[in-house]
Structures are given as structure tokens and as C-alpha cells.
Amino acid sequence: MKEKGASERYPARRCSRPASFFYVADRYYAEVYGLLKQIDEKGCGFLMRLRESAKVNEEQVLELDEADREAGVISDTMCTSGNT
């Protein structure tokens, strides 16, 4: 729970979760690249949906196998985000 009127994004910056902690969040969180960097620097993982306007740099396109395609996977790409 958050306090009334408080941002849900910023508590993650103060979080003292163990390195094995994994965040799942919507695109509202992902627009703050500095927050993603802080989560990464703490050794935590994250999965976040990005806005269509997000700056994404494709680093490596991974090959899909038949099981991936049967599961409906359309791409598997390692990316960086922001101005990297």
C-alpha cells in the first residue's frame, strides 16, 4: 500500500531487497530510466512493459526454436533502453 498521493515508483529506489529480488511492473515505471538503472545496480532483475515511444537499442537478436514459435513468441531480443 502507498500513502495517498504518493508515487509508487520511488519506493523502489530505497528498496533494500536482496539481489535475487525481481520486479514486474507496467510501463509507467519504465519511463524513468534512472530507476531501472538503480534497480539493476542493486543486483535485482526486472521485467517491464515499455511505452511505444521508448528508446530501445537492440543488442542481440536471439534465434527462436520451434517450441518458441508454437508458444506464440514472435521475437527474443536483448536490448538496452534509454540513451545508452
Biopython code that builds the backbone (N, CA, C, O; Angstrom):
import numpy as np
from Bio.PDB.StructureBuilder import StructureBuilder

atoms = [
    (1, "MET", "N", (0.836, -1.177, 0.000)),
    (1, "MET", "CA", (0.000, 0.000, 0.000)),
    (1, "MET", "C", (0.884, 1.245, 0.000)),
    (1, "MET", "O", (1.961, 1.272, 0.597)),
    (2, "LYS", "N", (0.410, 2.236, -0.664)),
    (2, "LYS", "CA", (1.130, 3.509, -0.675)),
    (2, "LYS", "C", (0.292, 4.555, 0.024)),
    (2, "LYS", "O", (-0.924, 4.420, 0.158)),
    (3, "GLU", "N", (0.968, 5.601, 0.466)),
    (3, "GLU", "CA", (0.239, 6.705, 1.083)),
    (3, "GLU", "C", (-0.539, 7.447, 0.010)),
    (3, "GLU", "O", (-0.115, 7.490, -1.145)),
    (4, "LYS", "N", (-1.665, 8.028, 0.376)),
    (4, "LYS", "CA", (-2.475, 8.775, -0.568)),
    (4, "LYS", "C", (-1.643, 9.870, -1.225)),
    (4, "LYS", "O", (-0.999, 10.670, -0.546)),
    (5, "GLY", "N", (-1.665, 9.894, -2.543)),
    (5, "GLY", "CA", (-0.936, 10.907, -3.290)),
    (5, "GLY", "C", (0.539, 10.601, -3.499)),
    (5, "GLY", "O", (1.234, 11.362, -4.173)),
    (6, "ALA", "N", (1.026, 9.514, -2.940)),
    (6, "ALA", "CA", (2.453, 9.172, -3.070)),
    (6, "ALA", "C", (2.698, 8.405, -4.361)),
    (6, "ALA", "O", (1.835, 7.657, -4.820)),
    (7, "SER", "N", (3.864, 8.593, -4.939)),
    (7, "SER", "CA", (4.239, 7.862, -6.141)),
    (7, "SER", "C", (4.610, 6.437, -5.772)),
    (7, "SER", "O", (5.272, 6.202, -4.761)),
    (8, "GLU", "N", (4.186, 5.492, -6.589)),
    (8, "GLU", "CA", (4.546, 4.097, -6.365)),
    (8, "GLU", "C", (5.947, 3.792, -6.880)),
    (8, "GLU", "O", (6.541, 2.790, -6.481)),
    (9, "ARG", "N", (6.486, 4.632, -7.756)),
    (9, "ARG", "CA", (7.775, 4.345, -8.376)),
    (9, "ARG", "C", (8.941, 4.529, -7.419)),
    (9, "ARG", "O", (9.881, 3.734, -7.434)),
    (10, "TYR", "N", (8.898, 5.541, -6.606)),
    (10, "TYR", "CA", (10.088, 5.932, -5.868)),
    (10, "TYR", "C", (10.463, 5.047, -4.688)),
    (10, "TYR", "O", (11.638, 5.033, -4.322)),
    (11, "PRO", "N", (9.550, 4.308, -4.067)),
    (11, "PRO", "CA", (9.999, 3.379, -3.027)),
    (11, "PRO", "C", (11.003, 2.345, -3.532)),
    (11, "PRO", "O", (11.829, 1.861, -2.758)),
    (12, "ALA", "N", (10.945, 2.003, -4.801)),
    (12, "ALA", "CA", (11.903, 1.038, -5.352)),
    (12, "ALA", "C", (13.332, 1.571, -5.266)),
    (12, "ALA", "O", (14.275, 0.783, -5.196)),
    (13, "ARG", "N", (13.507, 2.868, -5.270)),
    (13, "ARG", "CA", (14.847, 3.454, -5.165)),
    (13, "ARG", "C", (15.440, 3.231, -3.781)),
    (13, "ARG", "O", (16.655, 3.104, -3.634)),
    (14, "ARG", "N", (14.574, 3.182, -2.755)),
    (14, "ARG", "CA", (15.041, 2.997, -1.385)),
    (14, "ARG", "C", (15.073, 1.526, -0.983)),
    (14, "ARG", "O", (15.519, 1.181, 0.111)),
    (15, "CYS", "N", (14.604, 0.680, -1.863)),
    (15, "CYS", "CA", (14.415, -0.728, -1.534)),
    (15, "CYS", "C", (15.731, -1.401, -1.157)),
    (15, "CYS", "O", (16.751, -1.201, -1.817)),
    (16, "SER", "N", (15.703, -2.185, -0.112)),
    (16, "SER", "CA", (16.891, -2.932, 0.307)),
    (16, "SER", "C", (16.659, -4.422, 0.094)),
    (16, "SER", "O", (17.079, -5.243, 0.909)),
    (17, "ARG", "N", (15.994, -4.766, -0.995)),
    (17, "ARG", "CA", (15.719, -6.161, -1.325)),
    (17, "ARG", "C", (17.021, -6.881, -1.645)),
    (17, "ARG", "O", (17.991, -6.253, -2.068)),
    (18, "PRO", "N", (17.048, -8.200, -1.443)),
    (18, "PRO", "CA", (18.243, -8.964, -1.813)),
    (18, "PRO", "C", (18.428, -8.973, -3.327)),
    (18, "PRO", "O", (17.491, -8.703, -4.079)),
    (19, "ALA", "N", (19.637, -9.283, -3.761)),
    (19, "ALA", "CA", (19.954, -9.268, -5.191)),
    (19, "ALA", "C", (19.058, -10.209, -5.984)),
    (19, "ALA", "O", (18.900, -10.030, -7.191)),
    (20, "SER", "N", (18.479, -11.190, -5.344)),
    (20, "SER", "CA", (17.629, -12.141, -6.063)),
    (20, "SER", "C", (16.215, -11.608, -6.287)),
    (20, "SER", "O", (15.403, -12.290, -6.912)),
    (21, "PHE", "N", (15.900, -10.414, -5.798)),
    (21, "PHE", "CA", (14.556, -9.852, -5.939)),
    (21, "PHE", "C", (14.301, -9.503, -7.400)),
    (21, "PHE", "O", (15.207, -9.059, -8.105)),
    (22, "PHE", "N", (13.066, -9.703, -7.853)),
    (22, "PHE", "CA", (12.710, -9.452, -9.242)),
    (22, "PHE", "C", (11.452, -8.590, -9.292)),
    (22, "PHE", "O", (10.423, -8.953, -8.723)),
    (23, "TYR", "N", (11.535, -7.447, -9.974)),
    (23, "TYR", "CA", (10.415, -6.523, -10.110)),
    (23, "TYR", "C", (9.647, -6.815, -11.401)),
    (23, "TYR", "O", (10.254, -7.074, -12.440)),
    (24, "VAL", "N", (8.332, -6.775, -11.337)),
    (24, "VAL", "CA", (7.470, -6.822, -12.510)),
    (24, "VAL", "C", (6.567, -5.596, -12.417)),
    (24, "VAL", "O", (5.873, -5.403, -11.418)),
    (25, "ALA", "N", (6.579, -4.778, -13.450)),
    (25, "ALA", "CA", (5.805, -3.533, -13.385)),
    (25, "ALA", "C", (5.338, -3.125, -14.772)),
    (25, "ALA", "O", (5.788, -3.662, -15.785)),
    (26, "ASP", "N", (4.433, -2.170, -14.792)),
    (26, "ASP", "CA", (3.887, -1.679, -16.047)),
    (26, "ASP", "C", (4.725, -0.525, -16.584)),
    (26, "ASP", "O", (5.680, -0.086, -15.943)),
    (27, "ARG", "N", (4.366, -0.047, -17.743)),
    (27, "ARG", "CA", (5.165, 0.957, -18.456)),
    (27, "ARG", "C", (5.327, 2.278, -17.720)),
    (27, "ARG", "O", (6.257, 3.028, -18.018)),
    (28, "TYR", "N", (4.466, 2.581, -16.782)),
    (28, "TYR", "CA", (4.599, 3.825, -16.011)),
    (28, "TYR", "C", (5.943, 3.868, -15.275)),
    (28, "TYR", "O", (6.552, 4.931, -15.157)),
    (29, "TYR", "N", (6.398, 2.727, -14.788)),
    (29, "TYR", "CA", (7.687, 2.650, -14.099)),
    (29, "TYR", "C", (8.847, 2.739, -15.077)),
    (29, "TYR", "O", (9.873, 3.348, -14.777)),
    (30, "ALA", "N", (8.688, 2.138, -16.235)),
    (30, "ALA", "CA", (9.793, 2.016, -17.177)),
    (30, "ALA", "C", (10.171, 3.339, -17.830)),
    (30, "ALA", "O", (11.224, 3.420, -18.463)),
    (31, "GLU", "N", (9.349, 4.384, -17.699)),
    (31, "GLU", "CA", (9.708, 5.657, -18.318)),
    (31, "GLU", "C", (10.770, 6.402, -17.521)),
    (31, "GLU", "O", (11.287, 7.419, -17.984)),
    (32, "VAL", "N", (11.099, 5.918, -16.346)),
    (32, "VAL", "CA", (12.132, 6.552, -15.518)),
    (32, "VAL", "C", (13.384, 5.674, -15.596)),
    (32, "VAL", "O", (13.587, 4.792, -14.762)),
    (33, "TYR", "N", (14.221, 5.926, -16.610)),
    (33, "TYR", "CA", (15.375, 5.074, -16.850)),
    (33, "TYR", "C", (16.335, 5.043, -15.665)),
    (33, "TYR", "O", (16.982, 4.026, -15.416)),
    (34, "GLY", "N", (16.428, 6.139, -14.943)),
    (34, "GLY", "CA", (17.298, 6.175, -13.773)),
    (34, "GLY", "C", (16.856, 5.171, -12.717)),
    (34, "GLY", "O", (17.693, 4.577, -12.036)),
    (35, "LEU", "N", (15.555, 4.978, -12.578)),
    (35, "LEU", "CA", (15.028, 3.997, -11.634)),
    (35, "LEU", "C", (15.429, 2.595, -12.066)),
    (35, "LEU", "O", (15.839, 1.786, -11.233)),
    (36, "LEU", "N", (15.318, 2.300, -13.344)),
    (36, "LEU", "CA", (15.712, 0.978, -13.841)),
    (36, "LEU", "C", (17.199, 0.737, -13.595)),
    (36, "LEU", "O", (17.605, -0.365, -13.229)),
    (37, "LYS", "N", (17.998, 1.769, -13.798)),
    (37, "LYS", "CA", (19.439, 1.635, -13.560)),
    (37, "LYS", "C", (19.717, 1.356, -12.085)),
    (37, "LYS", "O", (20.561, 0.520, -11.763)),
    (38, "GLN", "N", (19.014, 2.046, -11.190)),
    (38, "GLN", "CA", (19.218, 1.828, -9.757)),
    (38, "GLN", "C", (18.810, 0.415, -9.353)),
    (38, "GLN", "O", (19.490, -0.221, -8.548)),
    (39, "ILE", "N", (17.707, -0.078, -9.906)),
    (39, "ILE", "CA", (17.281, -1.441, -9.606)),
    (39, "ILE", "C", (18.340, -2.420, -10.086)),
    (39, "ILE", "O", (18.682, -3.364, -9.374)),
    (40, "ASP", "N", (18.863, -2.203, -11.289)),
    (40, "ASP", "CA", (19.906, -3.068, -11.846)),
    (40, "ASP", "C", (21.175, -3.014, -11.013)),
    (40, "ASP", "O", (21.791, -4.049, -10.757)),
    (41, "GLU", "N", (21.574, -1.823, -10.586)),
    (41, "GLU", "CA", (22.798, -1.682, -9.785)),
    (41, "GLU", "C", (22.683, -2.376, -8.435)),
    (41, "GLU", "O", (23.697, -2.760, -7.851)),
    (42, "LYS", "N", (21.465, -2.542, -7.933)),
    (42, "LYS", "CA", (21.259, -3.264, -6.666)),
    (42, "LYS", "C", (21.307, -4.771, -6.872)),
    (42, "LYS", "O", (21.206, -5.537, -5.914)),
    (43, "GLY", "N", (21.462, -5.194, -8.123)),
    (43, "GLY", "CA", (21.551, -6.618, -8.413)),
    (43, "GLY", "C", (20.208, -7.300, -8.572)),
    (43, "GLY", "O", (20.130, -8.528, -8.603)),
    (44, "CYS", "N", (19.151, -6.511, -8.674)),
    (44, "CYS", "CA", (17.810, -7.071, -8.848)),
    (44, "CYS", "C", (17.484, -7.148, -10.337)),
    (44, "CYS", "O", (18.041, -6.404, -11.144)),
    (45, "GLY", "N", (16.584, -8.049, -10.688)),
    (45, "GLY", "CA", (16.116, -8.157, -12.059)),
    (45, "GLY", "C", (14.794, -7.445, -12.215)),
    (45, "GLY", "O", (14.148, -7.108, -11.222)),
    (46, "PHE", "N", (14.376, -7.210, -13.462)),
    (46, "PHE", "CA", (13.081, -6.586, -13.685)),
    (46, "PHE", "C", (12.549, -6.934, -15.060)),
    (46, "PHE", "O", (13.305, -7.193, -15.996)),
    (47, "LEU", "N", (11.244, -6.934, -15.157)),
    (47, "LEU", "CA", (10.528, -7.116, -16.412)),
    (47, "LEU", "C", (9.469, -6.027, -16.445)),
    (47, "LEU", "O", (8.593, -5.977, -15.582)),
    (48, "MET", "N", (9.552, -5.147, -17.451)),
    (48, "MET", "CA", (8.619, -4.035, -17.525)),
    (48, "MET", "C", (8.196, -3.803, -18.962)),
    (48, "MET", "O", (9.004, -3.846, -19.890)),
    (49, "ARG", "N", (6.919, -3.559, -19.113)),
    (49, "ARG", "CA", (6.400, -3.206, -20.427)),
    (49, "ARG", "C", (6.823, -1.769, -20.713)),
    (49, "ARG", "O", (6.745, -0.912, -19.834)),
    (50, "LEU", "N", (7.263, -1.507, -21.922)),
    (50, "LEU", "CA", (7.707, -0.176, -22.304)),
    (50, "LEU", "C", (6.643, 0.526, -23.130)),
    (50, "LEU", "O", (5.814, -0.110, -23.780)),
    (51, "ARG", "N", (6.684, 1.844, -23.090)),
    (51, "ARG", "CA", (5.820, 2.637, -23.971)),
    (51, "ARG", "C", (6.333, 2.495, -25.400)),
    (51, "ARG", "O", (7.512, 2.217, -25.621)),
    (52, "GLU", "N", (5.447, 2.687, -26.359)),
    (52, "GLU", "CA", (5.864, 2.605, -27.757)),
    (52, "GLU", "C", (6.935, 3.633, -28.090)),
    (52, "GLU", "O", (7.747, 3.410, -28.987)),
    (53, "SER", "N", (6.947, 4.755, -27.381)),
    (53, "SER", "CA", (7.906, 5.824, -27.658)),
    (53, "SER", "C", (9.260, 5.605, -26.977)),
    (53, "SER", "O", (10.156, 6.439, -27.115)),
    (54, "ALA", "N", (9.423, 4.503, -26.248)),
    (54, "ALA", "CA", (10.669, 4.254, -25.514)),
    (54, "ALA", "C", (11.847, 4.094, -26.470)),
    (54, "ALA", "O", (11.715, 3.519, -27.550)),
    (55, "LYS", "N", (12.979, 4.605, -26.059)),
    (55, "LYS", "CA", (14.226, 4.453, -26.825)),
    (55, "LYS", "C", (14.783, 3.072, -26.499)),
    (55, "LYS", "O", (15.142, 2.797, -25.353)),
    (56, "VAL", "N", (14.856, 2.206, -27.502)),
    (56, "VAL", "CA", (15.334, 0.841, -27.309)),
    (56, "VAL", "C", (16.457, 0.571, -28.307)),
    (56, "VAL", "O", (16.316, 0.821, -29.504)),
    (57, "ASN", "N", (17.570, 0.060, -27.796)),
    (57, "ASN", "CA", (18.713, -0.275, -28.631)),
    (57, "ASN", "C", (18.845, -1.794, -28.673)),
    (57, "ASN", "O", (19.151, -2.418, -27.657)),
    (58, "GLU", "N", (18.618, -2.390, -29.837)),
    (58, "GLU", "CA", (18.763, -3.834, -29.970)),
    (58, "GLU", "C", (20.244, -4.191, -29.905)),
    (58, "GLU", "O", (21.053, -3.675, -30.676)),
    (59, "GLU", "N", (20.584, -5.074, -28.983)),
    (59, "GLU", "CA", (21.973, -5.502, -28.809)),
    (59, "GLU", "C", (22.224, -6.872, -29.439)),
    (59, "GLU", "O", (23.272, -7.104, -30.041)),
    (60, "GLN", "N", (21.249, -7.779, -29.293)),
    (60, "GLN", "CA", (21.423, -9.130, -29.824)),
    (60, "GLN", "C", (20.050, -9.750, -30.081)),
    (60, "GLN", "O", (19.209, -9.809, -29.184)),
    (61, "VAL", "N", (19.834, -10.207, -31.300)),
    (61, "VAL", "CA", (18.604, -10.910, -31.648)),
    (61, "VAL", "C", (18.880, -12.403, -31.477)),
    (61, "VAL", "O", (19.792, -12.954, -32.093)),
    (62, "LEU", "N", (18.077, -13.046, -30.629)),
    (62, "LEU", "CA", (18.253, -14.466, -30.354)),
    (62, "LEU", "C", (17.337, -15.287, -31.245)),
    (62, "LEU", "O", (16.218, -14.870, -31.545)),
    (63, "GLU", "N", (17.802, -16.438, -31.663)),
    (63, "GLU", "CA", (17.035, -17.296, -32.562)),
    (63, "GLU", "C", (15.925, -18.020, -31.810)),
    (63, "GLU", "O", (16.125, -18.498, -30.693)),
    (64, "LEU", "N", (14.763, -18.095, -32.430)),
    (64, "LEU", "CA", (13.645, -18.824, -31.852)),
    (64, "LEU", "C", (13.680, -20.273, -32.324)),
    (64, "LEU", "O", (14.057, -20.559, -33.460)),
    (65, "ASP", "N", (13.282, -21.180, -31.439)),
    (65, "ASP", "CA", (13.153, -22.574, -31.866)),
    (65, "ASP", "C", (11.674, -22.884, -32.088)),
    (65, "ASP", "O", (10.818, -22.027, -31.864)),
    (66, "GLU", "N", (11.375, -24.090, -32.522)),
    (66, "GLU", "CA", (10.003, -24.466, -32.836)),
    (66, "GLU", "C", (9.085, -24.334, -31.621)),
    (66, "GLU", "O", (7.945, -23.888, -31.756)),
    (67, "ALA", "N", (9.565, -24.715, -30.445)),
    (67, "ALA", "CA", (8.752, -24.605, -29.227)),
    (67, "ALA", "C", (8.399, -23.145, -28.938)),
    (67, "ALA", "O", (7.286, -22.852, -28.502)),
    (68, "ASP", "N", (9.348, -22.221, -29.180)),
    (68, "ASP", "CA", (9.075, -20.788, -29.007)),
    (68, "ASP", "C", (7.946, -20.348, -29.928)),
    (68, "ASP", "O", (6.993, -19.702, -29.494)),
    (69, "ARG", "N", (8.063, -20.703, -31.207)),
    (69, "ARG", "CA", (7.051, -20.293, -32.185)),
    (69, "ARG", "C", (5.686, -20.893, -31.858)),
    (69, "ARG", "O", (4.664, -20.217, -31.982)),
    (70, "GLU", "N", (5.665, -22.157, -31.440)),
    (70, "GLU", "CA", (4.400, -22.793, -31.067)),
    (70, "GLU", "C", (3.761, -22.113, -29.859)),
    (70, "GLU", "O", (2.537, -22.094, -29.729)),
    (71, "ALA", "N", (4.587, -21.557, -28.978)),
    (71, "ALA", "CA", (4.082, -20.850, -27.790)),
    (71, "ALA", "C", (3.645, -19.429, -28.119)),
    (71, "ALA", "O", (3.130, -18.726, -27.251)),
    (72, "GLY", "N", (3.846, -18.994, -29.371)),
    (72, "GLY", "CA", (3.415, -17.664, -29.780)),
    (72, "GLY", "C", (4.466, -16.581, -29.619)),
    (72, "GLY", "O", (4.162, -15.398, -29.774)),
    (73, "VAL", "N", (5.700, -16.967, -29.310)),
    (73, "VAL", "CA", (6.786, -15.984, -29.192)),
    (73, "VAL", "C", (7.086, -15.439, -30.585)),
    (73, "VAL", "O", (7.262, -16.207, -31.531)),
    (74, "ILE", "N", (7.145, -14.118, -30.713)),
    (74, "ILE", "CA", (7.413, -13.513, -32.016)),
    (74, "ILE", "C", (8.836, -12.967, -32.129)),
    (74, "ILE", "O", (9.338, -12.775, -33.237)),
    (75, "SER", "N", (9.493, -12.715, -30.984)),
    (75, "SER", "CA", (10.892, -12.286, -31.027)),
    (75, "SER", "C", (11.514, -12.451, -29.643)),
    (75, "SER", "O", (10.821, -12.457, -28.626)),
    (76, "ASP", "N", (12.815, -12.581, -29.635)),
    (76, "ASP", "CA", (13.584, -12.673, -28.396)),
    (76, "ASP", "C", (14.845, -11.855, -28.620)),
    (76, "ASP", "O", (15.779, -12.305, -29.282)),
    (77, "THR", "N", (14.863, -10.655, -28.063)),
    (77, "THR", "CA", (15.938, -9.710, -28.343)),
    (77, "THR", "C", (16.483, -9.133, -27.046)),
    (77, "THR", "O", (15.721, -8.702, -26.180)),
    (78, "MET", "N", (17.810, -9.127, -26.915)),
    (78, "MET", "CA", (18.468, -8.471, -25.784)),
    (78, "MET", "C", (18.609, -7.001, -26.152)),
    (78, "MET", "O", (19.138, -6.665, -27.211)),
    (79, "CYS", "N", (18.126, -6.117, -25.258)),
    (79, "CYS", "CA", (18.115, -4.684, -25.555)),
    (79, "CYS", "C", (18.633, -3.883, -24.368)),
    (79, "CYS", "O", (18.648, -4.356, -23.231)),
    (80, "THR", "N", (19.048, -2.687, -24.655)),
    (80, "THR", "CA", (19.282, -1.683, -23.637)),
    (80, "THR", "C", (18.267, -0.581, -23.893)),
    (80, "THR", "O", (17.757, -0.445, -25.005)),
    (81, "SER", "N", (17.978, 0.196, -22.879)),
    (81, "SER", "CA", (16.995, 1.267, -23.031)),
    (81, "SER", "C", (17.581, 2.584, -22.588)),
    (81, "SER", "O", (18.600, 2.628, -21.898)),
    (82, "GLY", "N", (16.938, 3.642, -22.987)),
    (82, "GLY", "CA", (17.413, 4.963, -22.640)),
    (82, "GLY", "C", (18.468, 5.430, -23.604)),
    (82, "GLY", "O", (18.531, 4.960, -24.739)),
    (83, "ASN", "N", (19.291, 6.345, -23.168)),
    (83, "ASN", "CA", (20.327, 6.933, -24.026)),
    (83, "ASN", "C", (21.646, 6.213, -23.850)),
    (83, "ASN", "O", (22.649, 6.823, -23.480)),
    (84, "THR", "N", (21.648, 4.900, -24.117)),
    (84, "THR", "CA", (22.890, 4.119, -23.978)),
    (84, "THR", "C", (23.463, 3.785, -25.307)),
    (84, "THR", "O", (24.505, 3.134, -25.384)),
]
sb = StructureBuilder()
sb.init_structure("model")
sb.init_model(0)
sb.init_chain("A")
sb.init_seg("    ")
for serial, (resi, resn, name, xyz) in enumerate(atoms, 1):
    if name == "N":
        sb.init_residue(resn, " ", resi, " ")
    sb.init_atom(name, np.array(xyz, "f"), 0.0, 1.0, " ", f" {name:<3s}", serial, name[0])
structure = sb.get_structure()
